[in-house]
Amino acid sequence: MIVAIPTTALAQPLVVSIDAVAERLNWKIIRASEAECSRMLLANTADVALLTPLGYGEGVGKVDYRIIPGPSVLLHDFTNVAGVTFSEGALDIQTATSSAPADWLIRMGALLLAEKFEIRVTMSEPPADCTIDYAGAGVPTIDVSEEYGDITDGPLPAYIWVARMDADLDTLTDAIQACADPSLTDIGVVEQLPAQAEHFPREGRITFRWTDETEDALDAALNLLFFHQILPEIPAVKLLGRD
């Protein structure tokens, strides 16, 4: 079994024990970018991968995928994971820069600018009119998950486990669960503001469990990608053991 996992910090709570699981089950682990994980699963050079909703959607009409309804990452409201910061003095926003322009949350940031503010940016080298990136230590002007929740009234899915139907699926659900940090709990996020701030701190949370709202959240994300013609059709959310 070849398993592809992204190297982003946000994905790490789901794979903290994956090396031990891989040794026990004779898996080969490949660590790569989000886009490369998607390409590997699509090309059948990986059997299972931790994908973004976009990575899952890229298989529509090409490969029969199944989502493992287990550990996953959802961003609820303000999470300060990724955001948009505007350059000082920028008025006509046309260009954006990023350290990871192909990553899901960065692409979603650009899509939300178009969806909510009718701002369509082209990725470029700095200097640019704005930066769309992982938040790091600062607090961006626009928080990607907060704006997404404002549009969809739901959480923003970041990562889900996906398998090809021709993979060895018998022990996969338990193995994927064993890869995650067993002590994982929801993480509450509260915006850190200076004492003289003129608004109340924004709040949100990051969840790492499959819940009743995960499937609806995935469906909403896939619909948004189709609406903007990033995907040619709306993929069905197919779950392992049900569909």
FENMO-V67953 format. One record per residue. RES is the residue in one small letter. PHI is phi in degrees with one decimal (* if undefined). PSI is psi in whole degrees, -180 to 180 (none if undefined). BURIAL is + if it has 24 or more other ideal C-beta (glycine too) atoms within 12 Angstrom, else -. Layout:
RES:PHI:PSI:BURIAL
RES:PHI:PSI:BURIAL
This chain:
m:*:127:+
i:-105.7:126:+
v:-122.2:127:+
a:-106.3:132:+
i:-132.5:142:+
p:-75.7:157:+
t:-93.0:4:-
t:-69.1:151:+
a:-62.6:-35:-
l:-64.3:-27:+
a:-82.8:-18:+
q:-62.3:-35:-
p:-59.7:-22:+
l:-85.1:-10:+
v:-132.5:21:+
v:-63.0:-29:-
s:-110.5:17:+
i:-68.0:-30:+
d:-67.0:-39:-
a:-67.3:-41:-
v:-64.5:-41:+
a:-62.8:-40:+
e:-65.5:-39:-
r:-69.8:-37:-
l:-104.8:5:+
n:62.2:43:-
w:-86.9:155:+
k:-109.5:124:-
i:-101.9:130:+
i:-119.5:124:+
r:-100.3:126:+
a:-153.5:180:+
s:-69.5:165:+
e:-56.2:-47:+
a:-63.8:-38:+
e:-69.8:-38:+
c:-59.2:-43:+
s:-63.4:-45:+
r:-63.4:-39:+
m:-65.4:-44:+
l:-66.5:-39:+
l:-64.6:-38:+
a:-87.2:2:-
n:65.0:29:-
t:-99.2:1:-
a:-138.6:149:+
d:-95.0:-32:+
v:-139.9:146:+
a:-151.2:151:+
l:-89.9:108:+
l:-115.6:161:+
t:-83.6:167:+
p:-56.9:-36:+
l:-63.9:-43:+
g:-60.9:-41:+
y:-63.8:-45:+
g:-65.4:-27:+
e:-67.7:-14:+
g:-86.1:-5:+
v:-61.2:131:+
g:76.2:0:-
k:-121.2:-45:-
v:-135.7:147:+
d:-89.8:102:+
y:-98.7:157:+
r:-132.7:139:+
i:-90.4:132:+
i:-86.8:114:+
p:-77.0:75:+
g:-137.4:-142:+
p:-53.7:134:+
s:-155.6:173:+
v:-123.8:124:+
l:-125.6:139:+
l:-107.9:122:+
h:-109.2:117:+
d:58.2:-141:+
f:-73.1:121:+
t:-127.0:-12:+
n:55.3:37:+
v:-91.4:-45:+
a:-147.0:150:+
g:-166.1:-178:+
v:-116.7:129:+
t:-120.2:129:+
f:-92.0:141:+
s:-69.4:147:-
e:-61.7:129:-
g:84.3:-2:-
a:-72.0:129:-
l:-114.9:-53:-
d:-97.6:97:-
i:-79.5:115:+
q:-130.7:-25:-
t:-124.5:152:+
a:-139.6:152:+
t:-125.2:157:+
s:-160.0:152:+
s:-78.8:-17:-
a:-143.5:66:+
p:-62.6:-21:+
a:-90.3:-8:+
d:-72.0:152:+
w:-56.4:-51:+
l:-68.2:-30:+
i:-71.1:-45:+
r:-64.1:-37:+
m:-66.2:-35:+
g:-59.8:-44:+
a:-66.3:-39:+
l:-64.8:-39:+
l:-67.5:-33:+
l:-60.5:-41:+
a:-71.8:-43:+
e:-67.7:-44:+
k:-98.2:-33:-
f:-117.7:1:-
e:56.0:36:-
i:-106.8:118:+
r:-111.9:115:-
v:-107.6:151:+
t:-107.5:132:-
m:-70.1:135:+
s:-147.0:173:-
e:-76.2:154:-
p:-69.7:153:-
p:-78.3:149:-
a:-138.0:170:+
d:-69.5:-26:+
c:-154.6:165:+
t:-120.1:129:+
i:-114.1:114:+
d:-160.1:172:+
y:-63.8:143:+
a:-70.7:-37:+
g:64.0:-134:-
a:-83.8:-25:-
g:-88.7:175:-
v:-116.8:110:+
p:-64.2:161:+
t:-62.0:-44:+
i:-115.2:125:+
d:-92.5:124:+
v:-60.4:-49:+
s:-68.2:-32:+
e:-66.3:-45:+
e:-66.9:-37:+
y:-62.3:-45:+
g:-63.2:-33:+
d:-66.2:-33:-
i:-81.8:-41:+
t:-104.0:-12:+
d:60.1:29:-
g:-150.2:174:+
p:-75.9:158:+
l:-95.4:113:+
p:-71.3:136:+
a:-109.2:-48:+
y:-139.6:140:+
i:-139.8:151:+
w:-84.2:133:+
v:-132.6:138:+
a:-126.9:149:+
r:-76.0:147:+
m:-69.4:-18:-
d:-90.0:7:-
a:-82.3:166:+
d:-77.6:104:-
l:-100.0:-5:+
d:-59.4:-44:-
t:-109.8:13:-
l:-67.5:-42:+
t:-60.6:-47:+
d:-67.3:-37:-
a:-67.3:-42:+
i:-63.7:-39:+
q:-63.7:-38:+
a:-70.7:-21:+
c:-71.8:-26:+
a:-81.6:158:+
d:-62.4:118:-
p:-66.1:-18:-
s:-94.6:9:-
l:-60.5:132:-
t:-133.8:168:-
d:-59.1:143:-
i:-108.5:118:+
g:-80.5:141:-
v:-123.9:129:+
v:-127.4:129:-
e:-62.2:133:+
q:-90.2:118:-
l:-119.7:150:-
p:-68.4:161:-
a:-59.9:-30:-
q:-91.5:13:-
a:-60.7:147:-
e:-97.4:4:-
h:-137.4:159:-
f:-70.3:151:-
p:-63.2:138:-
r:-75.9:152:+
e:-135.1:157:-
g:-170.4:-166:+
r:-158.4:158:+
i:-116.8:128:+
t:-115.1:151:+
f:-124.7:13:+
r:-117.2:151:+
w:-74.1:127:+
t:-128.4:-180:-
d:-62.4:-25:-
e:-91.4:-7:-
t:-63.2:-45:+
e:-62.7:-44:+
d:-63.6:-37:-
a:-64.6:-42:+
l:-63.6:-44:+
d:-60.8:-41:+
a:-64.2:-42:+
a:-64.2:-43:+
l:-67.0:-36:+
n:-64.1:-40:+
l:-65.4:-40:+
l:-64.9:-37:+
f:-69.4:-41:-
f:-57.8:-37:-
h:-91.7:10:+
q:58.9:29:-
i:-77.4:-30:+
l:-114.9:143:+
p:-74.3:-21:-
e:-154.4:168:-
i:-86.5:116:+
p:-71.9:143:+
a:-72.8:145:-
v:-85.1:99:+
k:-101.4:123:+
l:-103.6:140:+
l:-62.6:132:+
g:88.8:-5:-
r:-125.7:-45:-
d:-103.6:none:-
